[in-house]
Amino acid sequence: MKLIKVLAIVAMAVSLATVAQAEDKKPKGKAGGCCAKAEKAGKKCEHPCCVEAAKAGKNCEKCGGKNE
């Protein structure tokens, strides 16, 4: 029984660490206006150019974003 509790705690710790790493992968620099509005509303920008830039880990320069 103790083994199951320990494994559950370890699994929870790993999942929390994974979530923390995912949040750190935001691109550095200034987001474009459309992306900032979407983020403020709790959503992700759906412009095709912004989606491609996000996949590359960058801000969309076409929409006014800047990368560091």
N, C-alpha and C positions, 0 to 999 in steps of 0.2 A: 504494500500500500504506500509506503514511504517513497518507493522508487517511482510510482506513478505521479505522486505530487511533485517530486523533484523534476521529472521529465516535463510536466506541465509548466512549471516555473521557468525552466530553460527555454521551452518553446515560446512562451510569452516574451521573454527577454529578447530572443532572436527576432521575433516579429516587430517589437518596438524599435530595435536597432535598425531594422530594414526600413521602417517608415521614416526614421530620422535621417537616414542616408538619402532617401528619395527626395526629401524636402531640401537638402543641401545642393541638389543638382540644378537649381534654378540658374539661368544664365546671368552672368554679371553684366552690369551696364544698365542703360535706361530702356525700359520696354516701350513699345510703340503705343500710341494713344488708344487704339482699339483693344490691344492686349491689356492695358491698364484698366480700361473700363470693364472688360470681361472679368478680370481678376477681382476687381472691387465688388462685382456682383456675385462672386463665388463660382465663376465658370471659367472655361478655357476659351480663348479666341478660336474661332472656326474658319478664319480666312485661310485659303490654301497656302498662301505665302508664309503665313505665321506658323501653320502646322509644320511645313517643311523646315523652317528655321528652328523650331522647337525640337524636332527630331535630331537636328545637328547640334543641339545644345547652345543655340544662339538666339539673340533677339532679331526680329525681322527689321532689317534696315529699310526695306521698301515702305513700311508703315511708320517710319520715324524713329525706330529703335536704334540704340547704339550699343556696340559690344566693346568690352575692355580687352 
